Amino acid sequence: MKIVLLGYMASGKSAVGKKLAITLKTKFIDLDAYIETCEKISISTIFETKGEIYFRKKESEYLQQLLDLKENYIISLGGGTPCYGNNMKLIKEKSKSFYLNASINTIFNRLKGETSQRPLVATIGKENLKEYIGKHFFERSLFYNEADTIVSVNDKSIETIAQEIATLL
């Protein structure tokens, strides 16, 4: 079985995925890192040089590639992955999905110090960040809520969230 972790940026998908993989003694794949390895270029550079449309197309191709592999593992997605193409349909057909649901305040507090590493918010500025998150989050929540299971992550440790998901499996 493939386990997919989805949610808004900074919701903890990669950190929880790594911990969950240790708990379940299985492999972990971060989709963004996988894309960077396959493309031999950073996500930020892909956005800058080839654009978001190119990135989303490649993201869908690599997601399908991972979901079609025979082995079991945990995949953490990029925040926008479920919202494009038929990605959510693929996720629902080929995996058990968990939406790591973080509040806008939680996301803002996690992102405000690391905007430069996040292509979609790098140019927003801290003064506009919370409003941007709220609008973006609202647009994406329709897709996120299609996950098999919703896990609230506010005020919980990575270990607690991973254990909660492991218990639900």
C-alpha positions as a Markdown table, in Angstrom:
| # | Residue | x | y | z |
|---|---|---|---|---|
| 1 | Met | 0.0 | 0.0 | 0.0 |
| 2 | Lys | 1.2 | 3.5 | -0.8 |
| 3 | Ile | 0.5 | 6.2 | 1.7 |
| 4 | Val | 0.2 | 9.8 | 0.4 |
| 5 | Leu | 0.5 | 12.8 | 2.7 |
| 6 | Leu | -1.0 | 16.0 | 1.3 |
| 7 | Gly | -1.8 | 19.5 | 2.6 |
| 8 | Tyr | -0.7 | 23.1 | 2.3 |
| 9 | Met | 2.9 | 24.1 | 2.3 |
| 10 | Ala | 4.5 | 23.9 | 5.8 |
| 11 | Ser | 1.8 | 21.6 | 7.1 |
| 12 | Gly | 4.5 | 19.0 | 8.0 |
| 13 | Lys | 4.2 | 16.5 | 5.1 |
| 14 | Ser | 7.9 | 15.8 | 4.7 |
| 15 | Ala | 8.7 | 15.7 | 8.4 |
| 16 | Val | 5.8 | 13.5 | 9.3 |
| 17 | Gly | 6.5 | 11.3 | 6.2 |
| 18 | Lys | 10.0 | 10.7 | 7.3 |
| 19 | Lys | 9.0 | 9.8 | 10.9 |
| 20 | Leu | 6.1 | 7.6 | 9.7 |
| 21 | Ala | 8.4 | 5.7 | 7.4 |
| 22 | Ile | 10.7 | 4.9 | 10.4 |
| 23 | Thr | 7.6 | 3.9 | 12.4 |
| 24 | Leu | 6.3 | 1.6 | 9.7 |
| 25 | Lys | 9.7 | 0.4 | 8.5 |
| 26 | Thr | 9.1 | 1.5 | 4.9 |
| 27 | Lys | 10.6 | 3.9 | 2.4 |
| 28 | Phe | 9.8 | 7.6 | 2.2 |
| 29 | Ile | 9.8 | 9.7 | -1.0 |
| 30 | Asp | 9.4 | 13.5 | -1.0 |
| 31 | Leu | 7.8 | 14.3 | -4.4 |
| 32 | Asp | 9.6 | 17.6 | -4.7 |
| 33 | Ala | 13.0 | 16.1 | -4.0 |
| 34 | Tyr | 12.2 | 13.3 | -6.5 |
| 35 | Ile | 11.4 | 15.9 | -9.1 |
| 36 | Glu | 14.6 | 17.8 | -8.4 |
| 37 | Thr | 16.6 | 14.6 | -8.7 |
| 38 | Cys | 14.9 | 13.5 | -12.0 |
| 39 | Glu | 15.1 | 17.0 | -13.5 |
| 40 | Lys | 18.6 | 17.7 | -12.2 |
| 41 | Ile | 17.5 | 21.2 | -11.2 |
| 42 | Ser | 15.8 | 22.8 | -8.1 |
| 43 | Ile | 12.1 | 23.4 | -7.9 |
| 44 | Ser | 12.8 | 27.2 | -7.6 |
| 45 | Thr | 14.9 | 27.1 | -10.7 |
| 46 | Ile | 12.2 | 25.2 | -12.6 |
| 47 | Phe | 9.6 | 27.9 | -11.6 |
| 48 | Glu | 12.0 | 30.7 | -12.6 |
| 49 | Thr | 13.3 | 29.2 | -15.9 |
| 50 | Lys | 10.5 | 27.0 | -17.2 |
| 51 | Gly | 7.4 | 28.3 | -15.4 |
| 52 | Glu | 4.7 | 26.8 | -13.2 |
| 53 | Ile | 2.9 | 25.1 | -16.1 |
| 54 | Tyr | 5.9 | 23.1 | -17.0 |
| 55 | Phe | 6.5 | 22.2 | -13.3 |
| 56 | Arg | 2.8 | 21.1 | -12.9 |
| 57 | Lys | 3.0 | 18.9 | -16.0 |
| 58 | Lys | 6.2 | 17.2 | -14.7 |
| 59 | Glu | 4.9 | 16.9 | -11.2 |
| 60 | Ser | 1.9 | 15.0 | -12.5 |
| 61 | Glu | 4.1 | 12.7 | -14.6 |
| 62 | Tyr | 6.4 | 11.9 | -11.7 |
| 63 | Leu | 3.5 | 11.4 | -9.3 |
| 64 | Gln | 2.0 | 8.8 | -11.7 |
| 65 | Gln | 5.4 | 7.2 | -12.1 |
| 66 | Leu | 5.7 | 6.8 | -8.3 |
| 67 | Leu | 2.1 | 5.6 | -7.8 |
| 68 | Asp | 2.6 | 3.0 | -10.6 |
| 69 | Leu | 5.7 | 1.4 | -8.9 |
| 70 | Lys | 5.1 | -2.0 | -7.3 |
| 71 | Glu | 6.7 | -1.4 | -3.9 |
| 72 | Asn | 5.1 | 0.2 | -0.9 |
| 73 | Tyr | 6.2 | 3.5 | 0.5 |
| 74 | Ile | 5.1 | 6.9 | 1.9 |
| 75 | Ile | 5.0 | 9.9 | -0.5 |
| 76 | Ser | 4.8 | 13.5 | 0.7 |
| 77 | Leu | 3.4 | 15.8 | -2.0 |
| 78 | Gly | 3.9 | 19.4 | -2.8 |
| 79 | Gly | 1.2 | 21.7 | -1.5 |
| 80 | Gly | -0.3 | 22.2 | -5.0 |
| 81 | Thr | 0.0 | 18.6 | -6.3 |
| 82 | Pro | -3.6 | 17.5 | -5.5 |
| 83 | Cys | -5.0 | 20.6 | -7.2 |
| 84 | Tyr | -3.8 | 20.0 | -10.8 |
| 85 | Gly | -4.8 | 17.7 | -13.6 |
| 86 | Asn | -6.1 | 14.4 | -12.5 |
| 87 | Asn | -3.7 | 14.1 | -9.6 |
| 88 | Met | -6.3 | 13.7 | -6.9 |
| 89 | Lys | -8.1 | 11.0 | -8.9 |
| 90 | Leu | -4.8 | 9.1 | -9.2 |
| 91 | Ile | -4.1 | 9.5 | -5.5 |
| 92 | Lys | -7.5 | 8.2 | -4.5 |
| 93 | Glu | -7.3 | 5.2 | -6.9 |
| 94 | Lys | -3.7 | 4.2 | -6.1 |
| 95 | Ser | -3.0 | 5.1 | -2.4 |
| 96 | Lys | -4.3 | 5.7 | 1.1 |
| 97 | Ser | -4.3 | 9.5 | 1.5 |
| 98 | Phe | -4.0 | 11.7 | 4.6 |
| 99 | Tyr | -4.6 | 15.4 | 4.6 |
| 100 | Leu | -2.4 | 17.1 | 7.2 |
| 101 | Asn | -4.7 | 19.9 | 8.1 |
| 102 | Ala | -3.0 | 23.0 | 9.6 |
| 103 | Ser | -4.7 | 26.2 | 10.5 |
| 104 | Ile | -3.8 | 29.4 | 8.6 |
| 105 | Asn | -2.1 | 30.7 | 11.8 |
| 106 | Thr | 0.0 | 27.6 | 12.1 |
| 107 | Ile | 1.1 | 27.8 | 8.4 |
| 108 | Phe | 1.8 | 31.5 | 8.7 |
| 109 | Asn | 4.0 | 31.0 | 11.8 |
| 110 | Arg | 5.9 | 28.2 | 10.1 |
| 111 | Leu | 6.4 | 30.1 | 6.8 |
| 112 | Lys | 7.2 | 33.6 | 7.9 |
| 113 | Gly | 10.8 | 32.8 | 8.5 |
| 114 | Glu | 11.4 | 30.7 | 5.4 |
| 115 | Thr | 9.7 | 32.4 | 2.5 |
| 116 | Ser | 12.9 | 32.5 | 0.4 |
| 117 | Gln | 12.9 | 28.7 | 0.1 |
| 118 | Arg | 9.3 | 28.6 | -1.1 |
| 119 | Pro | 8.8 | 29.6 | -4.8 |
| 120 | Leu | 5.1 | 30.5 | -4.4 |
| 121 | Val | 5.6 | 32.8 | -1.5 |
| 122 | Ala | 9.2 | 34.1 | -2.1 |
| 123 | Thr | 8.0 | 37.4 | -3.5 |
| 124 | Ile | 4.9 | 37.9 | -1.3 |
| 125 | Gly | 6.5 | 39.7 | 1.6 |
| 126 | Lys | 5.6 | 39.0 | 5.3 |
| 127 | Glu | 3.1 | 41.8 | 5.4 |
| 128 | Asn | 0.9 | 40.1 | 2.7 |
| 129 | Leu | 1.7 | 36.5 | 3.6 |
| 130 | Lys | -1.2 | 35.7 | 5.9 |
| 131 | Glu | -3.7 | 37.1 | 3.4 |
| 132 | Tyr | -2.1 | 35.1 | 0.6 |
| 133 | Ile | -2.1 | 31.9 | 2.7 |
| 134 | Gly | -5.8 | 32.4 | 3.5 |
| 135 | Lys | -6.8 | 32.9 | -0.1 |
| 136 | His | -4.7 | 30.1 | -1.5 |
| 137 | Phe | -5.6 | 27.7 | 1.3 |
| 138 | Phe | -9.3 | 28.3 | 0.6 |
| 139 | Glu | -8.8 | 27.6 | -3.1 |
| 140 | Arg | -6.9 | 24.3 | -2.4 |
| 141 | Ser | -9.0 | 23.0 | 0.6 |
| 142 | Leu | -11.6 | 21.6 | -1.8 |
| 143 | Phe | -9.0 | 19.2 | -3.1 |
| 144 | Tyr | -7.3 | 18.5 | 0.2 |
| 145 | Asn | -10.7 | 17.5 | 1.7 |
| 146 | Glu | -11.0 | 14.7 | -0.8 |
| 147 | Ala | -8.3 | 12.8 | 1.0 |
| 148 | Asp | -9.3 | 9.5 | 2.7 |
| 149 | Thr | -8.5 | 10.8 | 6.2 |
| 150 | Ile | -8.1 | 14.3 | 7.6 |
| 151 | Val | -5.6 | 14.7 | 10.4 |
| 152 | Ser | -5.4 | 17.9 | 12.4 |
| 153 | Val | -1.8 | 18.9 | 13.0 |
| 154 | Asn | -2.1 | 22.1 | 15.0 |
| 155 | Asp | -0.1 | 22.0 | 18.3 |
| 156 | Lys | 1.0 | 18.4 | 17.8 |
| 157 | Ser | 4.5 | 17.1 | 17.5 |
| 158 | Ile | 5.7 | 15.3 | 14.4 |
| 159 | Glu | 5.9 | 12.1 | 16.5 |
| 160 | Thr | 2.3 | 12.4 | 17.6 |
| 161 | Ile | 1.0 | 13.0 | 14.1 |
| 162 | Ala | 3.0 | 10.0 | 12.7 |
| 163 | Gln | 1.7 | 7.8 | 15.5 |
| 164 | Glu | -1.9 | 9.0 | 14.9 |
| 165 | Ile | -1.6 | 8.0 | 11.2 |
| 166 | Ala | 0.1 | 4.7 | 12.0 |
| 167 | Thr | -2.8 | 3.9 | 14.3 |
| 168 | Leu | -5.4 | 4.7 | 11.6 |
| 169 | Leu | -3.8 | 2.3 | 9.1 |
